[in-house]
Every structure is written in structure tokens, then in C-alpha cells.
Amino acid sequence: MKRMIIVFSLGLMLLITGCKGNKNDKVLCNGKKVSGLTEIKDIYKLKDGKTVKVCGVISAWDTDDNFFIQDNSDGIYVVGKGYLGEMSHDDVGKTVIVKATKGTYKGNVQLKATIKGYDVVDTNKKRPEPVILENKLSDYKNKLIMMQNIKLNVQDNNVQLLDKNNNFLANLYNSNVTESANSVSIIGVYYELSDDKIFVLSDYSDITFSDEYYVIPTDFDYDGPLFPTDSLNKEFWDKGGGSIEVSLDYCTDGDTAGFKVEGRVYHTRFFNIDTQESTSQKEEWGKPASIYTCNVLSSAEEIYLQSDLGDGPFDKYDRLLAWIWVDGELLQYHLTRLGLAEVKYLYGAETYTNSLLVAEQKAKDEELGQWGDLLDPYWDYNNDKPKGW
């Protein structure tokens, strides 16, 4: 009987404290794990009225001192008017910690700031990578996205976003658009208030007109090498030329990513290509390559790394070297064929080098990406720097 009472008491304590079970868990904030924070994805599970502290990057601002904040898990709208002081586009990209109360307004989950001001963790601009829209808009609510081949329809003071078939997508908010346009690329955050569909620009420069800028084809007709199934029977390590199935751990840039291989995460450099920089050093054409690579890897059903008989398995920086196979297609070929990478660093890995050289020449002949006259949609050519920074 005594044992039953103890078990019951323990169960009751767990039940009472269950909703606080993650309070002492540490959440990643600006590269460091910090206690007392809540991941944004978990806020959506809480009841209205719950007060939380959240760390994330300001991804967009709506001119009324309200903004969107995004961490590695999700994004959410923060009502800051009257609480957080005067804001501007200069705040977009800052990493901040905000104390706020969870609520719901017209069907949209949001946070309302509860104290004056917020803690700025990092003033360096680190805006999240925008995800290229591939599904319906409602799948991307409150997160930074990029829509391509969108029409702008200006009516009085209202700007509508339409798809290529003139179907209404959302009303554009926080823009200086005065004229309609047939084809633009646009970066911002989408959210819904009851029946009102709204798209908030991340930065004034985040609308680019597609007749001047390069739009990465979404229906890319792959014509490169296919995954060699016989490589599964060969040794992967020690230049064996074999393949091994992996999972994506993190994205870095156009030619580098982190993969979990046999339980360990390896920082991996892609064989025989080079894309422009987009991390600590930022270069023209770096961002399109980085976004493309991350989108392909993040949406992959199967990823295999293949070693090469002539080079590897590690470079002088201790990075794993590999050919990257995504759902049966060679990622290096994708990037080269689309003009987002050039063939480079030929130190002995030759298995698919000829295919890459053919892809590069096709991209040059068709003037795709960095080989053509169309501009990088993420680059501010007036100020020679990435847009929005």
C-alpha cells in the first residue's frame, strides 16, 4: 500500500509539473545553448496566456513595430507596438530574446510582448535562409520564403500577389510598390488573419523583376549521370569508390554541408565544384547556390555519399570529400548545369569530372546563372552587397 501511494504521488508530481518539464532544457540561441527559453515550434502547443522567452532572428518587420521572429524550429508573429520601442528595417537580421505572451488573433498564433524593449543578442545581420516556395502558401506560414514568377497587381493603395494563372495569393504589405508587374521574385513572410492573406516584405529591396534577374528553374530537366547501384557493394572509406546512405544534419553553403554518417556528423565538401561564398564572406552568386543546395538536400528522400578512387576521403581541412547523390541524381551536376557552380579543384577525383565539364559548357552556352547577363536576385548591385543587409 505504501509503495502504491509513493508511485501515485510521483505520478501526480509528474502530471503537475509535466508542462514545465522542458523549462530547464537548454535551447540554442546564437550558437550557444541557453536555459529558460522556449523553441518556437513548442509555442504552438501551449495554451493562450502562457508567457515565454524566445530567441530568434527578426526575419521581417511590418512598419507598426510588430515583427516576425524565426529560430531553427519555426517562425512566429510578435506584437511589439507600444512595448518594444521604435523599430525599422535596420532591425531585420538581428538575433534577439523577447519575453512575450502566447495568444491567438483571428486564427493566427502570435506573441505579445510583455516588457519594454528586448535583449539584442547579436547585431550582425543573420537573416534566415528563405525557403523557395514549392507547395501551397499555407504550408509556410510565419517563415521566411521566396516566391518566384509572381505577378504584382496594383489597385488603388492595395498590392496583390498573383500566380502565373492570375490566382490571388496574398495582399502585399510594407512595400513601396506603385506599379503592376508581370513577373517578380519576392522574399518575405506569409501569414493569415481569418480570411485575410498577407505577405510582409522582409526588406524593401526584396522584390526583383524577373526580366532582369536569374530565376532558378523549378522544373530542371536532369540530363546527368545516375546513381551507380553497384557502388553499394564497394568500400566507401579509404578511397574505395563505394557509396553510403546518410542523412542531412545541417546546410552550410552551395558546396558544403553536414551529413550524419554511421552515427557521426561530418562536415563535407563536395568533390570538384566551387560555388561563391555565402557565409562569413559573401559574394555575388553565393546565395542562390546556397539556397538551392539546402532546398534540394532538405527535401530529399534519399541521400548517398560516394567516395572516389583518386582523392579523399578527407582534405587538408579535415573535411570529408564526396560525390553527393540526391534521389538518384548527382547534386554537383545540378549546380554546375544551372550555372551556380564551376568545375574546380581537380586533385584526382575523376569519376564524374567529364560529366561536370559537359554540364559547365552547357550552362555557359545557354548563359545560365553566373555565366549569363541576368543578375543574382539576392545581390544589391547599387551597394555591392547582399540584399537586405
MARBA-326408 format. One record per residue (C-alpha): residue number from 1; residue in one letter; y, z, x. Coordinates in Angstrom, 3 decimals. Each point is the difference from the previous one (the first is absolute). Layout:
BEGIN
@n: NUM; res: A; north: Y; up: Z; east: X
...
! end
This chain:
BEGIN
@n: 1; res: M; north: 0.000; up: 0.000; east: 0.000
@n: 2; res: K; north: 2.351; up: 0.905; east: 2.839
@n: 3; res: R; north: -0.742; up: -3.343; east: 1.680
@n: 4; res: M; north: 0.765; up: -1.854; east: -3.260
@n: 5; res: I; north: 3.372; up: 1.790; east: -0.262
@n: 6; res: I; north: 0.861; up: -0.928; east: 3.599
@n: 7; res: V; north: -0.960; up: -3.651; east: -0.568
@n: 8; res: F; north: 1.963; up: -0.067; east: -3.260
@n: 9; res: S; north: 3.035; up: 1.544; east: 1.729
@n: 10; res: L; north: -0.142; up: -2.517; east: 2.824
@n: 11; res: G; north: -0.292; up: -2.836; east: -2.489
@n: 12; res: L; north: 2.947; up: 1.352; east: -1.978
@n: 13; res: M; north: 2.087; up: 0.255; east: 3.175
@n: 14; res: L; north: -0.834; up: -3.591; east: 0.922
@n: 15; res: L; north: 0.860; up: -1.132; east: -3.511
@n: 16; res: I; north: 3.339; up: 1.822; east: 0.099
@n: 17; res: T; north: 0.908; up: -1.232; east: 3.458
@n: 18; res: G; north: -1.637; up: -3.414; east: -0.349
@n: 19; res: C; north: 3.253; up: -1.864; east: -0.572
@n: 20; res: K; north: 1.392; up: 1.661; east: 3.108
@n: 21; res: G; north: -2.993; up: -0.822; east: 2.150
@n: 22; res: N; north: 1.865; up: -2.684; east: 1.951
@n: 23; res: K; north: 3.144; up: 2.044; east: 0.551
@n: 24; res: N; north: -0.953; up: 0.918; east: 3.544
@n: 25; res: D; north: -1.323; up: -3.441; east: 0.859
@n: 26; res: K; north: 2.212; up: -1.860; east: 2.419
@n: 27; res: V; north: 1.493; up: -3.371; east: -0.980
@n: 28; res: L; north: 1.070; up: -2.660; east: 2.477
@n: 29; res: C; north: 3.799; up: -0.153; east: 0.320
@n: 30; res: N; north: 1.630; up: -2.270; east: 2.565
@n: 31; res: G; north: -3.141; up: -0.006; east: 2.125
@n: 32; res: K; north: -0.545; up: 3.781; east: -0.154
@n: 33; res: K; north: -2.086; up: 2.106; east: -2.373
@n: 34; res: V; north: 2.184; up: 2.425; east: -1.965
@n: 35; res: S; north: -1.105; up: 2.753; east: -2.383
@n: 36; res: G; north: 1.532; up: 0.574; east: -3.432
@n: 37; res: L; north: 0.335; up: -3.688; east: -0.869
@n: 38; res: T; north: -1.620; up: -2.038; east: -2.764
@n: 39; res: E; north: -1.189; up: -3.584; east: 0.374
@n: 40; res: I; north: 1.651; up: -2.315; east: -2.505
@n: 41; res: K; north: -3.304; up: -1.196; east: -1.464
@n: 42; res: D; north: -0.801; up: 3.605; east: -0.951
@n: 43; res: I; north: 3.314; up: 0.446; east: -1.844
@n: 44; res: Y; north: -1.211; up: -2.378; east: -2.716
@n: 45; res: K; north: -2.829; up: 2.458; east: -0.777
@n: 46; res: L; north: 2.325; up: 2.988; east: -0.495
@n: 47; res: K; north: 1.458; up: 1.281; east: -3.262
@n: 48; res: D; north: 3.688; up: -0.568; east: -0.715
@n: 49; res: G; north: 2.176; up: 2.841; east: 1.240
@n: 50; res: K; north: -1.937; up: 0.532; east: 3.220
@n: 51; res: T; north: 2.296; up: 0.366; east: 3.045
@n: 52; res: V; north: -1.126; up: -1.671; east: 3.224
@n: 53; res: K; north: 1.243; up: -0.907; east: 3.452
@n: 54; res: V; north: -0.703; up: -3.556; east: 1.069
@n: 55; res: C; north: 0.538; up: -1.873; east: 3.263
@n: 56; res: G; north: 0.437; up: -3.756; east: 0.088
@n: 57; res: V; north: 2.172; up: -2.973; east: 0.827
@n: 58; res: I; north: 2.827; up: -1.057; east: -2.319
@n: 59; res: S; north: -1.087; up: -3.514; east: -0.978
@n: 60; res: A; north: 2.793; up: -0.938; east: -2.436
@n: 61; res: W; north: 3.206; up: 1.388; east: -1.520
@n: 62; res: D; north: 1.487; up: -0.806; east: -3.409
@n: 63; res: T; north: 3.768; up: 0.666; east: 0.593
@n: 64; res: D; north: -0.073; up: 3.105; east: -2.267
@n: 65; res: D; north: -1.275; up: 2.241; east: 2.818
@n: 66; res: N; north: -3.540; up: -0.329; east: -1.305
@n: 67; res: F; north: -2.629; up: -1.490; east: 2.274
@n: 68; res: F; north: -3.648; up: -0.769; east: 0.601
@n: 69; res: I; north: -1.971; up: 1.890; east: 2.613
@n: 70; res: Q; north: -3.323; up: -1.155; east: 1.424
@n: 71; res: D; north: -2.655; up: 1.610; east: 2.205
@n: 72; res: N; north: -3.375; up: -1.311; east: 1.170
@n: 73; res: S; north: -1.560; up: 0.724; east: -3.385
@n: 74; res: D; north: 2.454; up: -1.311; east: -2.629
@n: 75; res: G; north: 3.639; up: -0.248; east: -1.104
@n: 76; res: I; north: 2.110; up: 1.785; east: -2.627
@n: 77; res: Y; north: 3.501; up: -0.057; east: -1.526
@n: 78; res: V; north: 2.325; up: 2.918; east: 0.876
@n: 79; res: V; north: 2.937; up: 0.923; east: -2.250
@n: 80; res: G; north: 2.621; up: 1.269; east: 2.425
@n: 81; res: K; north: 3.290; up: -0.604; east: -1.799
@n: 82; res: G; north: 2.121; up: 3.141; east: 0.046
@n: 83; res: Y; north: -2.391; up: 1.781; east: 2.350
@n: 84; res: L; north: -0.451; up: -1.913; east: 3.222
@n: 85; res: G; north: 3.570; up: -1.088; east: 0.660
@n: 86; res: E; north: 1.356; up: -3.494; east: 0.540
@n: 87; res: M; north: -2.529; up: -2.538; east: 1.237
@n: 88; res: S; north: 0.153; up: -3.624; east: 1.164
@n: 89; res: H; north: -2.173; up: -2.786; east: 1.337
@n: 90; res: D; north: 0.339; up: 1.672; east: 3.398
@n: 91; res: D; north: -2.437; up: 2.642; east: -1.255
@n: 92; res: V; north: -2.783; up: -2.533; east: -0.627
@n: 93; res: G; north: -2.632; up: 0.366; east: 2.701
@n: 94; res: K; north: 0.679; up: 3.659; east: 0.780
@n: 95; res: T; north: -2.880; up: 2.452; east: -0.088
@n: 96; res: V; north: 0.920; up: 2.981; east: -2.160
@n: 97; res: I; north: -1.462; up: 3.127; east: -1.583
@n: 98; res: V; north: 1.071; up: 0.568; east: -3.610
@n: 99; res: K; north: -0.635; up: 3.007; east: -2.232
@n: 100; res: A; north: -0.257; up: -1.181; east: -3.593
@n: 101; res: T; north: -1.615; up: 0.570; east: -3.393
@n: 102; res: K; north: -2.527; up: -2.409; east: -1.461
@n: 103; res: G; north: 0.862; up: -1.476; east: -3.389
@n: 104; res: T; north: -0.494; up: -3.040; east: -2.201
@n: 105; res: Y; north: 2.798; up: -2.133; east: -1.442
@n: 106; res: K; north: -0.726; up: -2.901; east: -2.354
@n: 107; res: G; north: -3.537; up: -0.199; east: 1.320
@n: 108; res: N; north: 0.942; up: -0.037; east: 3.683
@n: 109; res: V; north: -1.047; up: 2.899; east: 2.220
@n: 110; res: Q; north: 2.904; up: 1.188; east: 2.124
@n: 111; res: L; north: 1.354; up: 2.878; east: 2.054
@n: 112; res: K; north: 3.281; up: 1.761; east: -0.684
@n: 113; res: A; north: 1.680; up: 1.625; east: 2.974
@n: 114; res: T; north: 0.393; up: 3.760; east: -0.417
@n: 115; res: I; north: 2.198; up: 0.886; east: 2.977
@n: 116; res: K; north: 3.136; up: -1.417; east: 1.551
@n: 117; res: G; north: -0.706; up: -2.536; east: 2.725
@n: 118; res: Y; north: -3.247; up: -0.811; east: 1.747
@n: 119; res: D; north: -1.417; up: 0.487; east: 3.481
@n: 120; res: V; north: 0.245; up: -3.112; east: 2.160
@n: 121; res: V; north: -3.048; up: -0.009; east: 2.258
@n: 122; res: D; north: 0.740; up: -3.264; east: 1.795
@n: 123; res: T; north: 3.101; up: -2.195; east: -0.160
@n: 124; res: N; north: -1.760; up: -2.932; east: 1.681
@n: 125; res: K; north: -0.612; up: -2.773; east: -2.512
@n: 126; res: K; north: -3.721; up: -0.182; east: -0.778
@n: 127; res: R; north: -0.150; up: -1.728; east: -3.351
@n: 128; res: P; north: -3.603; up: -0.424; east: -1.247
@n: 129; res: E; north: -1.643; up: -3.393; east: 0.357
@n: 130; res: P; north: 0.521; up: -1.849; east: -3.297
@n: 131; res: V; north: -3.244; up: -1.086; east: -1.627
@n: 132; res: I; north: -0.062; up: -3.663; east: -1.015
@n: 133; res: L; north: -0.467; up: -0.240; east: -3.773
@n: 134; res: E; north: -3.393; up: -1.484; east: -0.870
@n: 135; res: N; north: -0.858; up: 1.674; east: -3.320
@n: 136; res: K; north: 2.042; up: 1.004; east: -3.045
@n: 137; res: L; north: 3.196; up: 1.954; east: 0.655
@n: 138; res: S; north: -1.210; up: 3.122; east: -1.778
@n: 139; res: D; north: -2.599; up: 0.476; east: 2.763
@n: 140; res: Y; north: 2.802; up: 0.625; east: 2.516
@n: 141; res: K; north: 2.286; up: 2.427; east: -1.853
@n: 142; res: N; north: 2.335; up: 2.128; east: 2.151
@n: 143; res: K; north: -1.101; up: -1.596; east: 3.297
@n: 144; res: L; north: 1.825; up: -2.445; east: 2.260
@n: 145; res: I; north: -1.172; up: -3.553; east: -0.629
@n: 146; res: M; north: 0.957; up: -3.573; east: 0.790
@n: 147; res: M; north: -0.065; up: -2.714; east: -2.677
@n: 148; res: Q; north: 0.093; up: -3.653; east: 1.020
@n: 149; res: N; north: 0.968; up: -3.172; east: -1.864
@n: 150; res: I; north: 1.932; up: 1.960; east: -2.636
@n: 151; res: K; north: 2.743; up: -1.447; east: -2.216
@n: 152; res: L; north: 3.337; up: 1.742; east: -0.565
@n: 153; res: N; north: 1.489; up: -0.416; east: -3.468
@n: 154; res: V; north: 3.599; up: 1.270; east: -0.290
@n: 155; res: Q; north: 1.227; up: 0.708; east: -3.537
@n: 156; res: D; north: 3.394; up: 1.693; east: -0.270
@n: 157; res: N; north: -0.383; up: 3.116; east: 2.153
@n: 158; res: N; north: -3.780; up: 0.053; east: -0.192
@n: 159; res: V; north: -2.323; up: -1.527; east: 2.618
@n: 160; res: Q; north: -3.571; up: -0.741; east: -1.038
@n: 161; res: L; north: -2.963; up: -0.627; east: 2.274
@n: 162; res: L; north: -2.289; up: -2.766; east: -1.284
@n: 163; res: D; north: -3.249; up: -1.410; east: 1.357
@n: 164; res: K; north: -0.471; up: -3.709; east: 0.730
@n: 165; res: N; north: -0.976; up: -0.564; east: -3.665
@n: 166; res: N; north: 3.222; up: 1.694; east: -1.206
@n: 167; res: N; north: -1.829; up: 3.101; east: -1.214
@n: 168; res: F; north: 2.166; up: 3.130; east: 0.089
@n: 169; res: L; north: -0.965; up: 2.514; east: 2.698
@n: 170; res: A; north: 2.824; up: 2.549; east: 0.268
@n: 171; res: N; north: 3.738; up: 0.579; east: -0.062
@n: 172; res: L; north: 1.529; up: 0.093; east: 3.467
@n: 173; res: Y; north: 2.053; up: 3.117; east: 0.701
@n: 174; res: N; north: 2.319; up: 0.807; east: 2.880
@n: 175; res: S; north: 0.776; up: -3.530; east: 1.150
@n: 176; res: N; north: 3.031; up: -2.153; east: 0.640
@n: 177; res: V; north: -1.627; up: -3.112; east: -1.468
@n: 178; res: T; north: 2.434; up: -2.168; east: -1.981
@n: 179; res: E; north: -1.852; up: -3.318; east: -0.235
@n: 180; res: S; north: -3.433; up: -1.066; east: -1.198
@n: 181; res: A; north: -2.548; up: -1.338; east: 2.492
@n: 182; res: N; north: -3.298; up: -1.862; east: -0.324
@n: 183; res: S; north: -1.945; up: 1.584; east: 2.833
@n: 184; res: V; north: 0.628; up: 3.205; east: 1.946
@n: 185; res: S; north: -1.927; up: 2.664; east: 1.864
@n: 186; res: I; north: 1.033; up: 3.523; east: -0.876
@n: 187; res: I; north: -0.825; up: 3.513; east: 1.288
@n: 188; res: G; north: 0.380; up: 3.130; east: -2.084
@n: 189; res: V; north: -1.664; up: 2.530; east: -2.274
@n: 190; res: Y; north: -1.227; up: -0.600; east: -3.551
@n: 191; res: Y; north: -0.128; up: 2.650; east: -2.712
@n: 192; res: E; north: -0.151; up: 0.243; east: -3.787
@n: 193; res: L; north: 1.945; up: 2.066; east: -2.546
@n: 194; res: S; north: -1.718; up: -0.436; east: -3.376
@n: 195; res: D; north: 0.370; up: -3.749; east: -0.636
@n: 196; res: D; north: 2.647; up: -0.508; east: 2.684
@n: 197; res: K; north: -1.341; up: -1.606; east: 3.168
@n: 198; res: I; north: 2.256; up: 0.518; east: 3.007
@n: 199; res: F; north: -0.023; up: -1.250; east: 3.586
@n: 200; res: V; north: 2.233; up: 1.858; east: 2.464
@n: 201; res: L; north: 1.014; up: -1.789; east: 3.182
@n: 202; res: S; north: -0.793; up: 1.871; east: 3.184
@n: 203; res: D; north: 3.027; up: -1.509; east: 1.750
@n: 204; res: Y; north: 2.667; up: -2.552; east: -0.912
@n: 205; res: S; north: -1.414; up: -2.394; east: 2.598
@n: 206; res: D; north: -3.505; up: 0.123; east: -1.499
@n: 207; res: I; north: 0.399; up: -3.182; east: -2.025
@n: 208; res: T; north: -0.727; up: -3.177; east: 1.930
@n: 209; res: F; north: 0.180; up: -3.504; east: -1.372
@n: 210; res: S; north: -3.295; up: -1.756; east: 0.502
@n: 211; res: D; north: 1.447; up: -3.427; east: 0.699
@n: 212; res: E; north: 1.234; up: 1.433; east: 3.310
@n: 213; res: Y; north: -2.722; up: 2.539; east: 0.778
@n: 214; res: Y; north: -3.686; up: -0.245; east: 0.808
@n: 215; res: V; north: -2.240; up: 1.237; east: -2.807
@n: 216; res: I; north: -3.518; up: 0.831; east: 1.148
@n: 217; res: P; north: -2.458; up: -2.011; east: -2.128
@n: 218; res: T; north: -2.008; up: 2.239; east: -2.328
@n: 219; res: D; north: -2.625; up: -2.711; east: -0.612
@n: 220; res: F; north: -0.690; up: -0.705; east: 3.685
@n: 221; res: D; north: -2.740; up: -2.637; east: 0.330
@n: 222; res: Y; north: -2.131; up: 1.400; east: 2.806
@n: 223; res: D; north: -1.468; up: -2.685; east: 2.248
@n: 224; res: G; north: -1.078; up: 2.067; east: 3.011
@n: 225; res: P; north: -3.278; up: 1.396; east: 1.364
@n: 226; res: L; north: -2.287; up: 2.069; east: -2.231
@n: 227; res: F; north: -1.611; up: 3.325; east: 0.791
@n: 228; res: P; north: -3.082; up: -0.458; east: 2.233
@n: 229; res: T; north: -2.727; up: 2.041; east: -1.696
@n: 230; res: D; north: -2.213; up: -0.279; east: 3.105
@n: 231; res: S; north: 2.545; up: 2.197; east: 1.831
@n: 232; res: L; north: -1.281; up: 2.969; east: -2.030
@n: 233; res: N; north: -3.160; up: -0.087; east: 2.127
@n: 234; res: K; north: 1.935; up: 0.156; east: 3.286
@n: 235; res: E; north: 1.466; up: 2.910; east: 1.936
@n: 236; res: F; north: 3.652; up: 0.697; east: -0.851
@n: 237; res: W; north: 0.873; up: 2.233; east: 2.940
@n: 238; res: D; north: 0.132; up: -1.069; east: 3.638
@n: 239; res: K; north: 0.968; up: -3.643; east: -0.660
@n: 240; res: G; north: -3.075; up: -0.608; east: -2.120
@n: 241; res: G; north: 1.603; up: -2.492; east: -2.374
@n: 242; res: G; north: -1.404; up: 1.877; east: -2.973
@n: 243; res: S; north: 1.691; up: 1.169; east: -3.193
@n: 244; res: I; north: 0.326; up: 3.398; east: -1.602
@n: 245; res: E; north: 1.274; up: 0.951; east: -3.468
@n: 246; res: V; north: 3.086; up: 2.252; east: 0.011
@n: 247; res: S; north: 2.603; up: 1.422; east: -2.363
@n: 248; res: L; north: 3.778; up: -0.140; east: 0.292
@n: 249; res: D; north: 1.579; up: 3.297; east: 1.041
@n: 250; res: Y; north: 3.625; up: -1.091; east: 0.461
@n: 251; res: C; north: 2.223; up: -3.058; east: 0.390
@n: 252; res: T; north: 2.251; up: -0.399; east: 3.040
@n: 253; res: D; north: 1.436; up: -3.515; east: 0.240
@n: 254; res: G; north: -1.075; up: -3.639; east: -0.131
@n: 255; res: D; north: -2.520; up: 0.123; east: 2.840
@n: 256; res: T; north: -1.048; up: 3.673; east: 0.138
@n: 257; res: A; north: -1.654; up: 2.450; east: -2.389
@n: 258; res: G; north: -2.159; up: 3.117; east: -0.035
@n: 259; res: F; north: -3.637; up: -0.299; east: -1.091
@n: 260; res: K; north: -2.653; up: 2.622; east: -0.530
@n: 261; res: V; north: -2.997; up: -1.067; east: 2.071
@n: 262; res: E; north: -3.164; up: 2.090; east: -0.166
@n: 263; res: G; north: 1.965; up: 3.067; east: -1.056
@n: 264; res: R; north: 2.779; up: -0.339; east: 2.567
@n: 265; res: V; north: 3.431; up: -1.632; east: -0.427
@n: 266; res: Y; north: 0.878; up: -2.657; east: 2.569
@n: 267; res: H; north: 3.455; up: -1.465; east: 0.557
@n: 268; res: T; north: -0.942; up: -3.675; east: 0.015
@n: 269; res: R; north: 1.777; up: -3.034; east: 1.463
@n: 270; res: F; north: -0.904; up: -3.393; east: -1.421
@n: 271; res: F; north: -1.441; up: -2.492; east: 2.500
@n: 272; res: N; north: 2.075; up: -2.974; east: 1.199
@n: 273; res: I; north: 3.077; up: 0.146; east: -2.256
@n: 274; res: D; north: 3.455; up: 1.506; east: 0.214
@n: 275; res: T; north: 2.375; up: 0.754; east: -2.865
@n: 276; res: Q; north: 3.610; up: 1.072; east: 0.342
@n: 277; res: E; north: 0.723; up: 3.730; east: 0.126
@n: 278; res: S; north: 0.735; up: 2.030; east: -3.135
@n: 279; res: T; north: -0.481; up: 3.663; east: 0.998
@n: 280; res: S; north: 2.210; up: 1.747; east: 2.586
@n: 281; res: Q; north: 1.322; up: -3.373; east: 1.111
@n: 282; res: K; north: 0.941; up: -2.340; east: -2.831
@n: 283; res: E; north: 0.074; up: -3.775; east: 0.391
@n: 284; res: E; north: 0.486; up: -2.977; east: -2.270
@n: 285; res: W; north: -3.325; up: -0.988; east: -1.649
@n: 286; res: G; north: -1.529; up: 3.398; east: 0.798
@n: 287; res: K; north: 0.269; up: 1.348; east: -3.541
@n: 288; res: P; north: -1.660; up: -2.955; east: -1.832
@n: 289; res: A; north: -2.985; up: 0.163; east: 2.372
@n: 290; res: S; north: -0.276; up: 3.778; east: -0.357
@n: 291; res: I; north: 0.138; up: -0.095; east: -3.795
@n: 292; res: Y; north: -2.476; up: -2.864; east: -0.234
@n: 293; res: T; north: -2.532; up: 1.715; east: 2.261
@n: 294; res: C; north: 0.262; up: 3.317; east: -1.824
@n: 295; res: N; north: -0.323; up: -1.605; east: -3.431
@n: 296; res: V; north: -3.086; up: -1.995; east: 1.039
@n: 297; res: L; north: -1.706; up: 3.001; east: 1.593
@n: 298; res: S; north: 0.924; up: 2.429; east: -2.795
@n: 299; res: S; north: -1.432; up: -2.261; east: -2.699
@n: 300; res: A; north: -3.146; up: -0.994; east: 1.918
@n: 301; res: E; north: -3.455; up: 0.630; east: -1.402
@n: 302; res: E; north: -1.702; up: -0.342; east: 3.396
@n: 303; res: I; north: 1.395; up: 0.223; east: 3.528
@n: 304; res: Y; north: -2.017; up: -0.752; east: 3.126
@n: 305; res: L; north: 1.042; up: 0.204; east: 3.626
@n: 306; res: Q; north: -1.655; up: -2.390; east: 2.438
@n: 307; res: S; north: -0.007; up: 0.417; east: 3.758
@n: 308; res: D; north: 0.104; up: -2.847; east: 2.517
@n: 309; res: L; north: -2.225; up: -0.879; east: 2.939
@n: 310; res: G; north: 2.999; up: -0.778; east: 2.194
@n: 311; res: D; north: 2.380; up: 2.946; east: -0.461
@n: 312; res: G; north: 0.240; up: 3.586; east: -1.213
@n: 313; res: P; north: -1.057; up: 2.266; east: -1.481
@n: 314; res: F; north: 3.235; up: 1.792; east: 1.038
@n: 315; res: D; north: 3.279; up: -1.099; east: 1.573
@n: 316; res: K; north: 2.042; up: 1.813; east: 2.659
@n: 317; res: Y; north: 1.692; up: 2.051; east: -2.752
@n: 318; res: D; north: -3.414; up: 1.240; east: -1.260
@n: 319; res: R; north: 0.315; up: -2.014; east: -3.196
@n: 320; res: L; north: -3.172; up: -1.434; east: -1.471
@n: 321; res: L; north: 0.027; up: -3.823; east: 0.089
@n: 322; res: A; north: -1.646; up: -1.968; east: -2.795
@n: 323; res: W; north: -0.144; up: -3.038; east: -2.213
@n: 324; res: I; north: 0.902; up: 1.191; east: -3.512
@n: 325; res: W; north: -2.075; up: -1.320; east: -2.893
@n: 326; res: V; north: 1.278; up: 0.654; east: -3.528
@n: 327; res: D; north: -2.256; up: -1.005; east: -2.887
@n: 328; res: G; north: -1.609; up: -2.660; east: 2.158
@n: 329; res: E; north: 3.212; up: -1.491; east: 1.415
@n: 330; res: L; north: 1.602; up: 0.464; east: 3.415
@n: 331; res: L; north: 3.295; up: 1.875; east: -0.290
@n: 332; res: Q; north: 1.286; up: -1.400; east: 3.306
@n: 333; res: Y; north: -0.423; up: -3.480; east: -1.453
@n: 334; res: H; north: 1.947; up: 0.963; east: -3.139
@n: 335; res: L; north: 2.968; up: 1.275; east: 1.999
@n: 336; res: T; north: 0.043; up: -2.964; east: 2.375
@n: 337; res: R; north: -0.478; up: -2.616; east: -2.731
@n: 338; res: L; north: 2.932; up: 1.444; east: -2.008
@n: 339; res: G; north: 2.349; up: -0.056; east: 2.980
@n: 340; res: L; north: 0.151; up: 3.800; east: 0.248
@n: 341; res: A; north: -1.705; up: 0.240; east: 3.411
@n: 342; res: E; north: -0.377; up: -2.018; east: 3.159
@n: 343; res: V; north: -3.087; up: -0.421; east: 2.170
@n: 344; res: K; north: 0.475; up: 2.213; east: 3.045
@n: 345; res: Y; north: -1.658; up: 2.339; east: 2.513
@n: 346; res: L; north: -2.994; up: -2.191; east: 0.756
@n: 347; res: Y; north: -1.835; up: 2.274; east: 2.415
@n: 348; res: G; north: -3.535; up: -1.204; east: -0.553
@n: 349; res: A; north: -0.737; up: 0.442; east: -3.708
@n: 350; res: E; north: -0.781; up: -3.590; east: -0.955
@n: 351; res: T; north: -2.258; up: 0.147; east: -3.077
@n: 352; res: Y; north: 2.693; up: -1.161; east: -2.446
@n: 353; res: T; north: 2.810; up: -1.016; east: 2.345
@n: 354; res: N; north: -0.328; up: -3.712; east: -0.758
@n: 355; res: S; north: 0.187; up: 0.684; east: -3.748
@n: 356; res: L; north: 3.183; up: 2.002; east: 0.527
@n: 357; res: L; north: 1.565; up: -2.765; east: 2.085
@n: 358; res: V; north: -0.741; up: -2.474; east: -2.796
@n: 359; res: A; north: 1.535; up: 2.387; east: -2.562
@n: 360; res: E; north: 3.115; up: 0.459; east: 2.137
@n: 361; res: Q; north: 0.503; up: -3.740; east: 0.346
@n: 362; res: K; north: -0.386; up: -0.478; east: -3.770
@n: 363; res: A; north: 2.602; up: 2.703; east: -0.629
@n: 364; res: K; north: 2.386; up: -1.699; east: 2.437
@n: 365; res: D; north: -0.578; up: -3.434; east: -1.539
@n: 366; res: E; north: 0.665; up: 1.409; east: -3.488
@n: 367; res: E; north: 2.934; up: 2.107; east: 1.296
@n: 368; res: L; north: -1.366; up: 3.219; east: -1.457
@n: 369; res: G; north: 1.374; up: 3.455; east: 0.711
@n: 370; res: Q; north: 1.582; up: 0.441; east: 3.407
@n: 371; res: W; north: -0.555; up: -3.671; east: 0.829
@n: 372; res: G; north: 2.169; up: -1.322; east: -2.830
@n: 373; res: D; north: 3.618; up: -0.070; east: -1.140
@n: 374; res: L; north: -0.510; up: 2.471; east: -2.863
@n: 375; res: L; north: 1.217; up: 3.522; east: 0.736
@n: 376; res: D; north: -1.761; up: 3.366; east: 0.208
@n: 377; res: P; north: 0.652; up: 1.586; east: -3.449
@n: 378; res: Y; north: 0.127; up: 3.494; east: 1.534
@n: 379; res: W; north: 2.577; up: -0.784; east: 2.697
@n: 380; res: D; north: 3.762; up: 0.473; east: -0.283
@n: 381; res: Y; north: 1.277; up: -3.024; east: 1.918
@n: 382; res: N; north: 3.651; up: 1.042; east: -0.267
@n: 383; res: N; north: -0.628; up: 3.277; east: 1.831
@n: 384; res: D; north: -3.103; up: -1.028; east: 1.967
@n: 385; res: K; north: -2.174; up: 2.849; east: -1.264
@n: 386; res: P; north: -2.557; up: 0.695; east: -2.752
@n: 387; res: K; north: 1.395; up: 0.055; east: -3.516
@n: 388; res: G; north: 0.879; up: 3.342; east: -1.516
@n: 389; res: W; north: 0.392; up: 1.843; east: 3.310
! end
